Amino acid sequence: MAISVHDERVRKALFDLGYKNQVTAIAASFLLPSIIAVSYYSRLPKPQLWWWLGLMFLAGAMVAANRLLTARFIRHKEIDREFVERWRRSYFFLVSFIGFSWGNVGLLFVPENATQNVVLILIFLGVGAGASSTAGMHHLKGMYAGTAIGIFIQLLYLPHAFGEHALPLQMIMLLYMLVLFFVGRNVNRLVLDSILLRFENEEVLQQKMQEAARADRANHDKSMFLAAASHDLRQPVHALLLFVAALHQRIRDARQLELVGHIQKAGQTIANLFNALMELSRLESGSEKIELADVSVRDLLQQTVERQRPQAEHKGLKLDARAMRVADDMMVRTDIVLLGRIADNLISNAIRYTQHGRILVSLRLRRPDVLWLEIWDTGVGISADSLPKIFDPYFQVANAERDRSKGLGLGLAIVRKTADLLGYQIEVCSRPGKGTRFRLVLPGAWTARHHPQWQDADQLHAHDLTGRRLLLIDDDTMVLEAMRILLSSWNADLRLARDGNECRSLLAEEDWVPDCVLCDYRLPGTENGIDLLNMLVDRYPDVVAILQTGELDPKLRDMAEDAGYIVLTKPIAVGLLASTLAAVLPN
């Protein structure tokens, strides 16, 4: 790695390291000389001892003063290049003076006491080793200067202390100096490498943070686009499906009915694709909220299977549901809507890729606290190469031509993301030409004394609303007309309004009290659908309030449901509208 110590950021980092290490130099300048003086006081030459202690204490005081002045500067001003350069020059002088002071420990040598002299030399060499590491980390030239000054001064004192034995000691000390230079240089390189690596990591982290910020902005922009698309695209699709449903009820000619059926199928495909894209977008954006409740999985599966049974029978398939007896009373703490979405998509996927045979939905108790929800089919199967891709959006087995009758390629992607959101494990095993088994592992199961019974959705009908007074509020002329035609065909007593003012004028003109209000959320002006429903519910406490919206914001749904309103998301399937009205307006 190419290293340049002239880089300003590196110099600041080295300054910070040296500033922190000054504490060690201060301690060494005061404590070690004091320990030597106390330990050998009676055997040391007194004038030389006071001179040496004076040098050491002066060195320590100079380092302490430098640190205090530096700390004061840092508290009041920003560290710039000029200050760092001044500090490095002062540090070079200080470390040189410390080397000079420690070198003069030779003043304490006593020719008659070789043992004491050796101890002093060992202390000196130990201090040199420590200095080569600490000073060498951040100021290599200063380490060179301080070490060289100290050792060369020592060389001058050795003949006085050891006489004819001084020469070998001088050679050893010179060799030791070279070793200290080598060690200090290596330490300095390691420190520089670590500093540069830290800077690179910080730059990478900064880039990642910027990328994350851009991704957040992109997600926000996407959410804004989807919010607009949700309203602007759902409205015409919603109106189209309503018009086609109303037209289908009026036509009696077989050939025209066939043509209308094709239009209806195409419109429903558009609605399905749009809903799937919006659903996948909510899951990817993290805006989907989990609402936990105690759920009877058996009842949920029974409802899902009954809802899918007509589709299976249309293809001549047998759709069965089996549950272990012990699993009949098992409850799971989960989100009933999200779990139902997984089951719906898995069963629908099995029906789509099975041409003959049967589909089995089973519920088994694997352990006292784990349920296995499995969907078995006798379909085309999945090759080993395709298994890792089946949960990718738009990937479909054996549908390279993108035949829409084989689905949109989003169902399993939604299954995977929903399972991940709930924290469930999903497993797949398949044999090409034999069939496939999907397994959803549901933790947290326990026995319940009671569990709710679900009403079969096929038993709900709303095609006869004779005598029922419905108020419809929507600013989209096309949707308003489509709803008028459809609801009128169900014999409803219907009133229409485009906004709150028109609604108030309508209700003020005649003695007519609505049984049910269907109101769009986005209305002209400052008033929205929830505000208008609040006003109507205050005026007519017994009215059933239904909010229709194409908005994606989950907060909107929460606000409406907290107020006690039913929420239907556009485009609204005619069957769902019929079953909802049948449920809230019983005969």
RODO-2510 file (C-alpha; in nm, 4 decimals, decimal comma):
residues 587
     n   res          X          Y          Z
     1     m     0,0000     0,0000     0,0000
     2     a     0,1416     0,3411    -0,1001
     3     i     0,1598     0,5660     0,2062
     4     s     0,2090     0,9413     0,2128
     5     v     0,2542     1,0922     0,5576
     6     h     0,2051     1,4344     0,3981
     7     d    -0,1632     1,3635     0,3638
     8     e    -0,3445     1,6094     0,5933
     9     r    -0,5885     1,3527     0,7297
    10     v    -0,3033     1,1148     0,8126
    11     r    -0,1099     1,3910     0,9881
    12     k    -0,4137     1,4765     1,1999
    13     a    -0,4572     1,1120     1,2924
    14     l    -0,0872     1,0878     1,3877
    15     f    -0,1202     1,4046     1,5932
    16     d    -0,4150     1,2570     1,7820
    17     l    -0,2143     0,9427     1,8564
    18     g     0,0896     1,1403     1,9750
    19     y    -0,1234     1,3715     2,1889
    20     k    -0,2717     1,0730     2,3704
    21     n     0,0724     0,9096     2,4189
    22     q     0,2129     1,2183     2,5907
    23     v     0,0678     1,0918     2,9181
    24     t     0,3121     0,7991     2,9050
    25     a     0,6085     1,0318     2,8468
    26     i     0,5060     1,2524     3,1420
    27     a     0,4754     0,9521     3,3724
    28     a     0,8126     0,8112     3,2603
    29     s     0,9831     1,1486     3,3134
    30     f     0,8644     1,1850     3,6746
    31     l     0,8063     0,8349     3,8154
    32     l     1,1075     0,6366     3,6920
    33     p     1,3700     0,8944     3,7964
    34     s     1,2006     0,9209     4,1380
    35     i     1,2077     0,5425     4,1805
    36     i     1,5791     0,5302     4,0854
    37     a     1,6627     0,8156     4,3243
    38     v     1,4760     0,6548     4,6148
    39     s     1,6152     0,3056     4,5508
    40     y     1,9837     0,4027     4,5165
    41     y     1,9928     0,7340     4,7020
    42     s     2,2663     0,6373     4,9454
    43     r     2,4907     0,4998     4,6690
    44     l     2,4495     0,7693     4,4035
    45     p     2,6772     1,0743     4,3658
    46     k     2,4699     1,3622     4,5003
    47     p     2,5583     1,6581     4,2790
    48     q     2,5169     1,4409     3,9646
    49     l     2,1851     1,3001     4,0969
    50     w     2,0358     1,6487     4,1438
    51     w     2,1489     1,7548     3,7982
    52     w     1,9984     1,4465     3,6355
    53     l     1,6712     1,4714     3,8312
    54     g     1,6520     1,8362     3,7306
    55     l     1,6894     1,7422     3,3622
    56     m     1,4244     1,4661     3,3865
    57     f     1,1735     1,6777     3,5782
    58     l     1,2277     1,9642     3,3351
    59     a     1,1608     1,7275     3,0440
    60     g     0,8429     1,5999     3,2117
    61     a     0,7275     1,9554     3,2879
    62     m     0,7858     2,0607     2,9257
    63     v     0,5794     1,7667     2,7959
    64     a     0,3028     1,8377     3,0499
    65     a     0,2961     2,2063     2,9538
    66     n     0,2809     2,1148     2,5857
    67     r    -0,0128     1,8844     2,6483
    68     l    -0,2027     2,1429     2,8556
    69     l    -0,1538     2,4132     2,5902
    70     t    -0,2606     2,1701     2,3184
    71     a    -0,5724     2,0694     2,5141
    72     r    -0,6633     2,4360     2,5624
    73     f    -0,6204     2,5039     2,1900
    74     i    -0,8340     2,2033     2,0953
    75     r    -1,1187     2,3171     2,3214
    76     h    -1,1441     2,6579     2,1571
    77     k    -1,0266     2,6141     1,7990
    78     e    -1,0359     2,3646     1,5179
    79     i    -0,7243     2,1627     1,4468
    80     d    -0,5799     2,2743     1,1135
    81     r    -0,2735     2,1828     0,9121
    82     e    -0,0665     2,4732     1,0451
    83     f    -0,1306     2,3781     1,4082
    84     v    -0,0420     2,0131     1,3422
    85     e     0,2874     2,1170     1,1822
    86     r     0,3753     2,3412     1,4801
    87     w     0,2901     2,0601     1,7223
    88     r     0,5047     1,8093     1,5325
    89     r     0,8032     2,0468     1,5420
    90     s     0,7605     2,1009     1,9152
    91     y     0,7226     1,7252     1,9677
    92     f     1,0496     1,6656     1,7784
    93     f     1,2270     1,9036     2,0170
    94     l     1,0628     1,7473     2,3255
    95     v     1,1454     1,3878     2,2352
    96     s     1,5033     1,4927     2,1541
    97     f     1,5344     1,6595     2,4947
    98     i     1,3894     1,3522     2,6659
    99     g     1,6512     1,1387     2,4858
   100     f     1,9204     1,3821     2,5995
   101     s     1,7938     1,3654     2,9609
   102     w     1,7788     0,9839     2,9686
   103     g     2,1203     0,9616     2,8051
   104     n     2,2620     1,1569     3,0942
   105     v     2,1635     0,8841     3,3352
   106     g     2,5340     0,8050     3,2895
   107     l     2,5990     1,0824     3,5402
   108     l     2,4925     0,8295     3,8033
   109     f     2,7479     0,5658     3,7037
   110     v     2,9883     0,4697     3,9840
   111     p     3,3075     0,2945     3,8634
   112     e     3,3305     0,0846     4,1786
   113     n     2,9698    -0,0509     4,1531
   114     a     2,9317    -0,2454     3,8268
   115     t     2,6013    -0,4042     3,9337
   116     q     2,4369    -0,0670     3,9905
   117     n     2,5706     0,0579     3,6570
   118     v     2,4263    -0,2445     3,4749
   119     v     2,0850    -0,1867     3,6352
   120     l     2,0887     0,1764     3,5200
   121     i     2,1849     0,0686     3,1679
   122     l     1,9023    -0,1880     3,1600
   123     i     1,6528     0,0779     3,2706
   124     f     1,7827     0,3090     2,9997
   125     l     1,7530     0,0375     2,7340
   126     g     1,4004    -0,0468     2,8482
   127     v     1,2959     0,3168     2,8252
   128     g     1,4495     0,3282     2,4786
   129     a     1,2489     0,0249     2,3702
   130     g     0,9261     0,1809     2,4964
   131     a     1,0040     0,5130     2,3301
   132     s     1,0792     0,3473     1,9960
   133     s     0,7281     0,1958     2,0020
   134     t     0,5275     0,4914     2,1328
   135     a     0,7098     0,7734     1,9568
   136     g     0,7743     0,5664     1,6451
   137     m     0,4003     0,5168     1,5995
   138     h     0,3340     0,8782     1,5045
   139     h     0,6697     1,0616     1,4692
   140     l     0,9436     0,8465     1,3179
   141     k     1,1994     1,1287     1,2852
   142     g     1,1478     1,2274     1,6471
   143     m     1,2003     0,8653     1,7554
   144     y     1,5233     0,8488     1,5520
   145     a     1,6503     1,1746     1,7048
   146     g     1,5618     1,0977     2,0673
   147     t     1,6986     0,7417     2,0545
   148     a     2,0223     0,8419     1,8788
   149     i     2,0903     1,1347     2,1145
   150     g     2,0323     0,9217     2,4231
   151     i     2,2498     0,6323     2,3057
   152     f     2,5392     0,8464     2,1819
   153     i     2,5510     1,0294     2,5172
   154     q     2,5508     0,6882     2,6890
   155     l     2,8452     0,5817     2,4764
   156     l     3,0446     0,8713     2,6236
   157     y     2,9767     0,7593     2,9817
   158     l     3,0543     0,3885     2,9356
   159     p     3,4408     0,4173     2,9482
   160     h     3,4164     0,6011     3,2806
   161     a     3,1961     0,3304     3,4293
   162     f     3,3430     0,0110     3,2795
   163     g     3,6943     0,1024     3,1732
   164     e     3,8448    -0,1553     2,9371
   165     h     3,5133    -0,3428     2,9170
   166     a     3,3359    -0,0400     2,7690
   167     l     3,4115    -0,1128     2,4009
   168     p     3,2009    -0,4328     2,3731
   169     l     2,9173    -0,2563     2,5542
   170     q     2,9415     0,0362     2,3138
   171     m     2,9206    -0,1972     2,0139
   172     i     2,6218    -0,3785     2,1644
   173     m     2,4502    -0,0465     2,2346
   174     l     2,5025     0,0722     1,8768
   175     l     2,3577    -0,2544     1,7506
   176     y     2,0655    -0,2105     1,9905
   177     m     2,0064     0,1386     1,8474
   178     l     1,9789    -0,0074     1,4972
   179     v     1,7323    -0,2669     1,6259
   180     l     1,5229     0,0098     1,7857
   181     f     1,5264     0,2015     1,4568
   182     f     1,4084    -0,1089     1,2726
   183     v     1,1325    -0,1821     1,5241
   184     g     1,0187     0,1809     1,5323
   185     r     1,0019     0,1971     1,1524
   186     n     0,7922    -0,1211     1,1355
   187     v     0,5586     0,0049     1,4062
   188     n     0,5237     0,3327     1,2187
   189     r     0,4358     0,1512     0,8953
   190     l     0,1788    -0,0641     1,0711
   191     v     0,0199     0,2415     1,2261
   192     l     0,0096     0,4241     0,8925
   193     d    -0,1386     0,1192     0,7239
   194     s    -0,4064     0,0914     0,9928
   195     i    -0,4880     0,4632     0,9660
   196     l    -0,5184     0,4465     0,5887
   197     l    -0,7271     0,1310     0,6166
   198     r    -0,9545     0,3055     0,8653
   199     f    -0,9946     0,5985     0,6261
   200     e    -1,0762     0,3603     0,3416
   201     n    -1,3334     0,1850     0,5594
   202     e    -1,4837     0,5203     0,6546
   203     e    -1,5022     0,6164     0,2875
   204     v    -1,6669     0,2866     0,2031
   205     l    -1,9084     0,3339     0,4936
   206     q    -1,9814     0,6868     0,3768
   207     q    -2,0474     0,5594     0,0253
   208     k    -2,2771     0,2915     0,1657
   209     m    -2,4611     0,5517     0,3718
   210     q    -2,4985     0,7725     0,0654
   211     e    -2,6211     0,4757    -0,1354
   212     a    -2,8636     0,3912     0,1437
   213     a    -2,9839     0,7521     0,1470
   214     r    -3,0301     0,7416    -0,2303
   215     a    -3,2136     0,4114    -0,1949
   216     d    -3,4375     0,5653     0,0718
   217     r    -3,5084     0,8590    -0,1555
   218     a    -3,5775     0,6196    -0,4414
   219     n    -3,8127     0,4182    -0,2206
   220     h    -3,9850     0,7373    -0,1154
   221     d    -4,0177     0,8463    -0,4788
   222     k    -4,1452     0,5006    -0,5679
   223     s    -4,3957     0,5156    -0,2850
   224     m    -4,5142     0,8553    -0,4061
   225     f    -4,5449     0,7196    -0,7592
   226     l    -4,7314     0,4131    -0,6407
   227     a    -4,9621     0,6273    -0,4313
   228     a    -5,0460     0,8309    -0,7410
   229     a    -5,0675     0,5198    -0,9584
   230     s    -5,2843     0,3514    -0,6986
   231     h    -5,5463     0,6217    -0,7275
   232     d    -5,5150     0,7207    -1,0920
   233     l    -5,4964     0,3664    -1,2314
   234     r    -5,7342     0,1920    -0,9944
   235     q    -6,0195     0,4294    -1,0770
   236     p    -6,0585     0,3374    -1,4476
   237     v    -5,9913    -0,0328    -1,3800
   238     h    -6,2525    -0,0257    -1,1042
   239     a    -6,5034     0,1458    -1,3353
   240     l    -6,4286    -0,0995    -1,6187
   241     l    -6,5044    -0,4029    -1,4033
   242     l    -6,8269    -0,2457    -1,2770
   243     f    -6,9423    -0,1582    -1,6294
   244     v    -6,8668    -0,5090    -1,7545
   245     a    -7,0504    -0,6679    -1,4595
   246     a    -7,3540    -0,4477    -1,5208
   247     l    -7,3414    -0,5235    -1,8946
   248     h    -7,3179    -0,8963    -1,8261
   249     q    -7,6421    -0,8812    -1,6260
   250     r    -7,8318    -0,7063    -1,9096
   251     i    -7,7286    -0,9213    -2,2058
   252     r    -7,9102    -1,2419    -2,2922
   253     d    -7,7631    -1,3284    -2,6324
   254     a    -7,5123    -1,6182    -2,5997
   255     r    -7,2593    -1,4795    -2,8474
   256     q    -7,2629    -1,1373    -2,6864
   257     l    -7,2317    -1,2970    -2,3435
   258     e    -6,9225    -1,4802    -2,4649
   259     l    -6,7713    -1,1525    -2,5874
   260     v    -6,8534    -0,9794    -2,2587
   261     g    -6,6987    -1,2733    -2,0746
   262     h    -6,3720    -1,2235    -2,2632
   263     i    -6,3747    -0,8511    -2,1805
   264     q    -6,4456    -0,9322    -1,8181
   265     k    -6,1616    -1,1827    -1,8099
   266     a    -5,9188    -0,9319    -1,9629
   267     g    -6,0261    -0,6629    -1,7171
   268     q    -5,9902    -0,8993    -1,4240
   269     t    -5,6398    -0,9930    -1,5442
   270     i    -5,5453    -0,6246    -1,5426
   271     a    -5,6898    -0,5862    -1,1936
   272     n    -5,5105    -0,8985    -1,0700
   273     l    -5,1788    -0,7804    -1,2120
   274     f    -5,2220    -0,4352    -1,0641
   275     n    -5,3177    -0,5715    -0,7233
   276     a    -5,0244    -0,8134    -0,7248
   277     l    -4,7806    -0,5362    -0,8180
   278     m    -4,9159    -0,3100    -0,5447
   279     e    -4,9032    -0,5932    -0,2914
   280     l    -4,5447    -0,6816    -0,3825
   281     s    -4,4474    -0,3150    -0,3632
   282     r    -4,5941    -0,2808    -0,0129
   283     l    -4,3988    -0,5859     0,1026
   284     e    -4,0731    -0,4610    -0,0507
   285     s    -4,1133    -0,1107     0,0929
   286     g    -4,1738    -0,2415     0,4458
   287     s    -4,5033    -0,0548     0,4790
   288     e    -4,7039    -0,3719     0,5425
   289     k    -4,8019    -0,3856     0,9095
   290     i    -4,8475    -0,7086     1,1044
   291     e    -5,1622    -0,7305     1,3168
   292     l    -5,1342    -1,0340     1,5425
   293     a    -5,4326    -1,2316     1,6668
   294     d    -5,5095    -1,5858     1,7824
   295     v    -5,6006    -1,7679     1,4621
   296     s    -5,7511    -2,1102     1,4054
   297     v    -5,5487    -2,2262     1,1068
   298     r    -5,7970    -2,5065     1,0369
   299     d    -6,0846    -2,2611     0,9967
   300     l    -5,8738    -2,0285     0,7869
   301     l    -5,7753    -2,3148     0,5546
   302     q    -6,1328    -2,4370     0,5302
   303     q    -6,2440    -2,0953     0,4104
   304     t    -5,9526    -2,0677     0,1661
   305     v    -6,0141    -2,4137     0,0213
   306     e    -6,3852    -2,3458    -0,0257
   307     r    -6,3035    -2,0212    -0,2010
   308     q    -6,0629    -2,1998    -0,4395
   309     r    -6,2790    -2,5084    -0,4959
   310     p    -6,4783    -2,3709    -0,7949
   311     q    -6,1536    -2,2953    -0,9781
   312     a    -6,0257    -2,6489    -0,9145
   313     e    -6,3545    -2,8125    -1,0191
   314     h    -6,3572    -2,6064    -1,3384
   315     k    -6,0297    -2,7799    -1,4326
   316     g    -6,1596    -3,1206    -1,3254
   317     l    -5,9278    -3,1362    -1,0243
   318     k    -6,0068    -3,2763    -0,6823
   319     l    -5,9269    -3,0323    -0,4018
   320     d    -5,9186    -3,1842    -0,0538
   321     a    -5,8276    -3,0529     0,2899
   322     r    -5,7104    -3,2818     0,5667
   323     a    -5,6126    -3,1950     0,9236
   324     m    -5,4884    -3,4222     1,1981
   325     r    -5,7509    -3,4535     1,4681
   326     v    -5,5139    -3,3044     1,7233
   327     a    -5,4580    -3,0055     1,4910
   328     d    -5,8286    -2,9215     1,4762
   329     d    -5,8126    -2,7156     1,7927
   330     m    -5,4685    -2,5638     1,7410
   331     m    -5,4289    -2,1863     1,7427
   332     v    -5,1428    -1,9760     1,6082
   333     r    -5,0530    -1,6203     1,6988
   334     t    -5,0289    -1,4611     1,3562
   335     d    -5,1721    -1,2085     1,1121
   336     i    -5,4835    -1,3721     0,9696
   337     v    -5,4810    -1,1605     0,6517
   338     l    -5,1150    -1,2291     0,5678
   339     l    -5,1422    -1,6012     0,6470
   340     g    -5,4553    -1,6223     0,4359
   341     r    -5,2697    -1,4499     0,1530
   342     i    -4,9964    -1,7164     0,1670
   343     a    -5,2469    -2,0019     0,1658
   344     d    -5,4465    -1,8434    -0,1185
   345     n    -5,1402    -1,8003    -0,3378
   346     l    -5,0042    -2,1494    -0,2729
   347     i    -5,3363    -2,3229    -0,3469
   348     s    -5,3978    -2,1051    -0,6521
   349     n    -5,0457    -2,1833    -0,7760
   350     a    -5,1062    -2,5576    -0,7304
   351     i    -5,4320    -2,5406    -0,9272
   352     r    -5,2682    -2,3406    -1,2050
   353     y    -4,9875    -2,5936    -1,2646
   354     t    -5,1906    -2,9103    -1,2183
   355     q    -5,3693    -3,0429    -1,5266
   356     h    -5,5109    -3,3634    -1,3819
   357     g    -5,5222    -3,5450    -1,0518
   358     r    -5,5684    -3,3777    -0,7132
   359     i    -5,4489    -3,1137    -0,4748
   360     l    -5,4250    -3,1866    -0,1045
   361     v    -5,4053    -2,9216     0,1645
   362     s    -5,2915    -3,0740     0,4933
   363     l    -5,2383    -2,9483     0,8448
   364     r    -5,0127    -3,1561     1,0678
   365     l    -4,8784    -3,1154     1,4182
   366     r    -4,5035    -3,1690     1,3920
   367     r    -4,4154    -3,0860     1,7532
   368     p    -4,6283    -2,9594     2,0403
   369     d    -4,5539    -2,6034     1,9308
   370     v    -4,5131    -2,6370     1,5520
   371     l    -4,7734    -2,6868     1,2771
   372     w    -4,6966    -2,7893     0,9201
   373     l    -4,9207    -2,6398     0,6533
   374     e    -4,8586    -2,8382     0,3349
   375     i    -4,9964    -2,8101    -0,0186
   376     w    -4,9437    -3,1217    -0,2351
   377     d    -5,0237    -3,1355    -0,6053
   378     t    -4,9862    -3,3781    -0,8958
   379     g    -4,8791    -3,1050    -1,1375
   380     v    -4,5893    -3,0553    -1,3763
   381     g    -4,3309    -3,0375    -1,0994
   382     i    -4,0203    -2,8193    -1,0826
   383     s    -3,6717    -2,9085    -1,2018
   384     a    -3,3763    -2,8849    -0,9676
   385     d    -3,2350    -2,5941    -1,1737
   386     s    -3,5571    -2,3950    -1,1382
   387     l    -3,6181    -2,4523    -0,7666
   388     p    -3,3913    -2,1667    -0,6492
   389     k    -3,5710    -1,9239    -0,8854
   390     i    -3,9384    -1,9962    -0,8213
   391     f    -3,9717    -1,7232    -0,5574
   392     d    -3,8233    -1,4574    -0,7871
   393     p    -4,0759    -1,2064    -0,9277
   394     y    -4,2035    -1,2902    -1,2781
   395     f    -4,0308    -1,6281    -1,2918
   396     q    -4,2636    -1,9042    -1,4079
   397     v    -4,2007    -2,2709    -1,4703
   398     a    -4,2711    -2,3705    -1,8307
   399     n    -4,4143    -2,0327    -1,9339
   400     a    -4,1495    -1,8693    -2,1476
   401     e    -4,4219    -1,7370    -2,3789
   402     r    -4,5779    -1,5439    -2,0836
   403     d    -4,9227    -1,6972    -2,1217
   404     r    -5,1400    -1,4953    -1,8807
   405     s    -5,3673    -1,7941    -1,8256
   406     k    -5,0774    -1,9477    -1,6341
   407     g    -5,0596    -1,6559    -1,3938
   408     l    -4,8441    -1,3476    -1,3615
   409     g    -4,5358    -1,4896    -1,1901
   410     l    -4,5865    -1,2823    -0,8752
   411     g    -4,7755    -1,5225    -0,6475
   412     l    -4,4758    -1,7111    -0,5090
   413     a    -4,2737    -1,3888    -0,4766
   414     i    -4,5539    -1,2552    -0,2576
   415     v    -4,5581    -1,5840    -0,0635
   416     r    -4,1847    -1,5615     0,0090
   417     k    -4,1882    -1,1972     0,1168
   418     t    -4,5002    -1,2453     0,3297
   419     a    -4,3508    -1,5533     0,4973
   420     d    -4,0300    -1,3597     0,5662
   421     l    -4,2341    -1,0762     0,7141
   422     l    -4,4102    -1,3192     0,9492
   423     g    -4,0854    -1,5030     1,0265
   424     y    -4,2084    -1,8345     0,8811
   425     q    -3,9928    -2,0929     0,7083
   426     i    -4,1141    -2,2220     0,3719
   427     e    -3,9837    -2,5434     0,2160
   428     v    -4,0275    -2,6901    -0,1319
   429     c    -3,9668    -3,0336    -0,2734
   430     s    -4,0671    -3,1426    -0,6233
   431     r    -4,0302    -3,4155    -0,8830
   432     p    -4,0697    -3,3100    -1,2468
   433     g    -4,3771    -3,4729    -1,3941
   434     k    -4,4920    -3,6031    -1,0545
   435     g    -4,5861    -3,2983    -0,8506
   436     t    -4,4752    -3,0514    -0,5859
   437     r    -4,5095    -3,0075    -0,2118
   438     f    -4,4896    -2,6668    -0,0413
   439     r    -4,4549    -2,6658     0,3364
   440     l    -4,5073    -2,3648     0,5616
   441     v    -4,3703    -2,4088     0,9155
   442     l    -4,5935    -2,2316     1,1691
   443     p    -4,4370    -2,1948     1,5153
   444     g    -4,6238    -2,0994     1,8303
   445     a    -4,9193    -2,3374     1,8101
   446     w    -5,1239    -2,4238     2,1164
   447     t    -5,4555    -2,5880     2,1992
   448     a    -5,7628    -2,3653     2,2149
   449     r    -6,0963    -2,4459     2,3756
   450     h    -6,2892    -2,2406     2,1222
   451     h    -6,2150    -2,1116     1,7788
   452     p    -6,4252    -1,9018     1,5441
   453     q    -6,6336    -2,0523     1,2676
   454     w    -6,6068    -1,8769     0,9356
   455     q    -6,8987    -1,8206     0,7074
   456     d    -6,8585    -1,9627     0,3586
   457     a    -6,7985    -1,6766     0,1192
   458     d    -6,9978    -1,8569    -0,1499
   459     q    -7,3098    -1,8269     0,0654
   460     l    -7,3011    -1,4471     0,0565
   461     h    -7,5074    -1,2772    -0,2119
   462     a    -7,5995    -0,9146    -0,2613
   463     h    -7,7821    -0,9227    -0,5899
   464     d    -8,1113    -0,8157    -0,4355
   465     l    -8,0977    -0,4892    -0,2432
   466     t    -8,4661    -0,4063    -0,2771
   467     g    -8,5651    -0,1433    -0,0245
   468     r    -8,2044    -0,0727     0,0759
   469     r    -8,1073     0,2965     0,0639
   470     l    -7,7495     0,3457    -0,0570
   471     l    -7,5606     0,6750    -0,0797
   472     l    -7,2620     0,6703    -0,3170
   473     i    -7,0025     0,9519    -0,3080
   474     d    -6,7223     0,9579    -0,5662
   475     d    -6,5599     1,2389    -0,7662
   476     d    -6,4811     1,0139    -1,0636
   477     t    -6,7686     1,0395    -1,3122
   478     m    -6,6864     0,7070    -1,4736
   479     v    -6,6815     0,5193    -1,1411
   480     l    -6,9995     0,6952    -1,0301
   481     e    -7,1843     0,5916    -1,3456
   482     a    -7,0577     0,2334    -1,3293
   483     m    -7,1653     0,1979    -0,9654
   484     r    -7,5035     0,3528    -1,0481
   485     i    -7,5704     0,0994    -1,3213
   486     l    -7,4543    -0,1991    -1,1129
   487     l    -7,6301    -0,1086    -0,7867
   488     s    -7,9473    -0,0133    -0,9709
   489     s    -7,9479    -0,3587    -1,1282
   490     w    -7,9529    -0,4939    -0,7708
   491     n    -8,2681    -0,2844    -0,7062
   492     a    -8,1037    -0,0537    -0,4550
   493     d    -8,2615     0,2832    -0,3713
   494     l    -7,9603     0,4873    -0,4779
   495     r    -7,8449     0,8484    -0,4386
   496     l    -7,5261     0,9881    -0,5955
   497     a    -7,2955     1,2748    -0,4977
   498     r    -6,9553     1,3944    -0,6199
   499     d    -6,8352     1,5713    -0,3041
   500     g    -6,9349     1,6755     0,0462
   501     n    -7,1242     1,9884    -0,0600
   502     e    -7,3323     1,7980    -0,3117
   503     c    -7,3944     1,5274    -0,0498
   504     r    -7,5198     1,7809     0,2067
   505     s    -7,7448     1,9505    -0,0501
   506     l    -7,8890     1,6155    -0,1545
   507     l    -7,9743     1,5089     0,1990
   508     a    -8,1219     1,8481     0,2827
   509     e    -8,3643     1,8410    -0,0121
   510     e    -8,5546     1,5217     0,0746
   511     d    -8,6601     1,3123     0,3680
   512     w    -8,4327     1,0203     0,2868
   513     v    -8,2039     0,8407     0,5365
   514     p    -7,9301     0,6125     0,3946
   515     d    -7,8809     0,2585     0,5250
   516     c    -7,5281     0,2464     0,3823
   517     v    -7,2787     0,5041     0,2551
   518     l    -7,0042     0,4106     0,0087
   519     c    -6,7579     0,7000    -0,0037
   520     d    -6,4333     0,7498    -0,1930
   521     y    -6,1391     0,8778     0,0149
   522     r    -5,9957     1,1355    -0,2244
   523     l    -6,2547     1,4073    -0,2861
   524     p    -6,2359     1,7610    -0,4332
   525     g    -6,1326     2,0358    -0,1946
   526     t    -5,9930     1,9946     0,1550
   527     e    -6,2465     1,7385     0,2783
   528     n    -6,1620     1,3688     0,2454
   529     g    -6,3765     1,0579     0,2662
   530     i    -6,3079     0,9913     0,6358
   531     d    -6,4078     1,3487     0,7286
   532     l    -6,7288     1,3157     0,5290
   533     l    -6,8124     0,9758     0,6794
   534     n    -6,7548     1,1193     1,0272
   535     m    -7,0121     1,3885     0,9542
   536     l    -7,2650     1,1391     0,8135
   537     v    -7,2234     0,8943     1,1024
   538     d    -7,2774     1,1779     1,3517
   539     r    -7,5959     1,2693     1,1652
   540     y    -7,7157     0,9105     1,1065
   541     p    -7,5808     0,6903     1,3896
   542     d    -7,7255     0,3689     1,2395
   543     v    -7,5746     0,4105     0,8936
   544     v    -7,3168     0,1554     0,7681
   545     a    -7,0065     0,3424     0,6473
   546     i    -6,7781     0,1940     0,3791
   547     l    -6,4654     0,3735     0,2592
   548     q    -6,3537     0,2991    -0,0976
   549     t    -5,9991     0,3972    -0,1848
   550     g    -5,7133     0,3375    -0,4209
   551     e    -5,4541     0,4719    -0,1743
   552     l    -5,1697     0,2461    -0,0573
   553     d    -5,0818     0,4233     0,2669
   554     p    -5,1409     0,1758     0,5548
   555     k    -5,1968     0,4705     0,7900
   556     l    -5,5103     0,5548     0,5942
   557     r    -5,6525     0,2070     0,6473
   558     d    -5,5666     0,2272     1,0171
   559     m    -5,7421     0,5640     1,0496
   560     a    -6,0541     0,4356     0,8759
   561     e    -6,0677     0,1116     1,0731
   562     d    -6,0053     0,2955     1,4007
   563     a    -6,3076     0,5088     1,3163
   564     g    -6,5121     0,1896     1,2636
   565     y    -6,5392     0,2012     0,8850
   566     i    -6,5139    -0,0891     0,6418
   567     v    -6,2346    -0,0340     0,3875
   568     l    -6,2561    -0,1660     0,0302
   569     t    -5,9523    -0,1183    -0,1922
   570     k    -6,0040    -0,0319    -0,5579
   571     p    -6,0398    -0,1972    -0,7979
   572     i    -6,3121    -0,3727    -0,6005
   573     a    -6,4151    -0,7131    -0,7289
   574     v    -6,7904    -0,7287    -0,7898
   575     g    -6,8144    -1,0466    -0,5833
   576     l    -6,6427    -0,8788    -0,2887
   577     l    -6,8725    -0,5778    -0,3139
   578     a    -7,1749    -0,8073    -0,3275
   579     s    -7,0665    -1,0198    -0,0311
   580     t    -6,9815    -0,7105     0,1753
   581     l    -7,3204    -0,5505     0,1148
   582     a    -7,4932    -0,8803     0,1888
   583     a    -7,3078    -0,9034     0,5180
   584     v    -7,3765    -0,5465     0,6369
   585     l    -7,7303    -0,5237     0,4956
   586     p    -7,8871    -0,8606     0,5787
   587     n    -8,2366    -0,9339     0,4504
***
